[in-house]
Amino acid sequence: MSSLLNAEPYYTIEDYYAIEDGGRYELYKGTLYAMASPNRQHQKISFELSRQIGNHLVDKTCEGYADLDTQLFEDEDTIVRPDLLVVCDENKFKGNGVVGAPDFIIEIASESTSGIDILRKRMLYERAGVKEYWIIIDKNTVITYRLNNNGRFEEEAYSGEKLVIPVKILKGLELNFENC
């Protein structure tokens, strides 16, 4: 009986959208997780990469967003909020968010989120069919995952003082980390 009293509440998608406290949350298989505010370096990287991606997407059918509710699976009580994402199928926009796999996702890791980004989110994004997923450890270290023909991520790591990395899913875009 005591284990029932200490059980975590189970949150549904509807519960998630009913939250009105203005906080930032993610929902993973019915468990609600509070998200800390991004630090200054995180914001700087996010802003610079958003600018570069946004400039590239002008006059294209894909759309880029930051921190947008993303429900990867319609039948699962899981909502993530990637730092940056690009969606090329307008049918995936539902309400104020996305339902289905974005084409490109970037997560900017912090001490509190790096394990989640590298393990849980990598597995979620691969299962959902995200074509390209990047984890930015810092402005000099980036891990990319690109979906192969077998539906599995292939990992590639980049490090260096002046990183310029091509986004395979967005032809012609290279993200330059020099101003991050």
N, C-alpha and C positions, 0 to 999 in steps of 0.2 A: 504493500500500500504506500509506503513512504517513497518508493521510486516513482510512483505516479504523481505524487505531490511535487516532486522536484523536476518533473519532465519539462523540457523546453516546449514552448508553444509552437504549433505548426502554422506557418503563414502561407496563404495562397496568393496567387497573382492579384486577386481582388483585395485581399488584406493589404498587400504592398501598396496598391494605388489609393487605398483609403487613408494612408498615413498622412497626417496634416501638420507635422511638427517642423517641416522645412529642413529636416536633416538629410544627409546623403547616406543611402543604404544600397546594399546588394542583397539579393535573395538567392540562396543556394539550397535546392531541394527542401524547401519549406523552412529553412533557418534564416533568420534575418541578421545581417551583419552591418554594423555602423561603419562608415568610412570616414577616416580623418581628412581634414582639409589638406590639400596638396601644399608642400613647402615652396619656397621661392624658386629653387633650382628646377623643381618639377614643373612649375608654371612657366618658367623661361623656356624650357625644352618644348613644352606643349604649345606655347604661343608661336614659337619659331617654326615648328613643324606644321602647325595648322596653317600658317601663312604660306609656306611652300606648297602644301597639298592644295589649299584653296586656289592659289594662283594657277596651278596645273589643271584644276577641274573647271576653270572658266570655259564656257561653251561646250562642256562635255555632259553626258547623261548621268554620270555618277555624282553623288553628293557626299560631302564630308561633314562630320560632326564631332563635337567633343562632349564626353560625359553624357551620352544619350542612353536612356533605358533600352536594353536589348534583351528580348526574350528569344533565346536561341531555339527552343523547342516549344511548340504549341501545347503539348501534353505534359509539361514539366513545370513545377513551381520554382523556376530559376530565372532570375533577371540579373544581368551584369551591366555595368556601366563602364565600358572601355574608355580609356583616356582620349583616344582618337579612333574614328572609324570611318570607313568609306563604304557606301552601299550603291550598287549599280542597277538594282532592280526596284523601281518605285513601288511595286506591288508589296514589298516588304514593310512599307511604312504603314503603321496602324496606330491611330490615335496620336499620342505624343512620342511614340517610340518606334522600334523596329521589332518585327517578329520574323525570325529566320536568321540565317548566317550572313553577317556583313561580308563583303569581299576582302576587306583589308582592315586589320585591327592593330593598333599600337597601345601597349601598356608601358607606362613609365614606372619602373620599380622603385620602391622605397624599402627601408629596413622592415617595415611592418607588412608590406605586400609582396615582396619578392618571392617568397615560397608559394603563395597563392598564384602569382602570375606564372611561375615556372612549372608548377605541378598541376593544380586544379584547373586553372583557366586554359593552359595548353591542352589538356585532355578534353575539356569542354569544347574548345574551338575546333580541335581536330574532329571530334565526333559530329559537330554541327556542320562541318564542311567549309569553314572559313578558308579562303584560298591562300591568304598570306597573313601571318601574325608575327609581330615584332615585340620583343621585350627590350626596352632601353634601360640598361643598368646604370649608365651615366653617359655623358656626352662623348666619351671615348670608347664605350663598350656596348655593342648591340648584338642580340641573338635574334636571328630570323628563322621562321618556320614557314615553309612553303609546301602546300598540299601537292602530293604527287598523284599519278594516275591510279594508284591503288588506294587513294583516300587516306594516306598517312603523311604526316609531316616529315619533311627533310630539314634538318637543322644546319645552320651555318652561323658561325660566330665572326664578328668583326671587331677589331680593336685598333686604335691608333689615335694620333693627335688630330688629324684632319680627315675625319670620316666622310665619305660620300658613298652612299649605298643606293643601288638601283631598286626601285619598287617594281618587281616583275609583273604584278597584276595591273599596274598602271603604266603602260608603255610610255617611255620617254621621260618619266619622272625619276630623278635621283635626289635623295634627301641629303642635304649638306648640313653637317653638325657643327661647322666652324663657329657659327654665331649663337650656339645653344649655351 
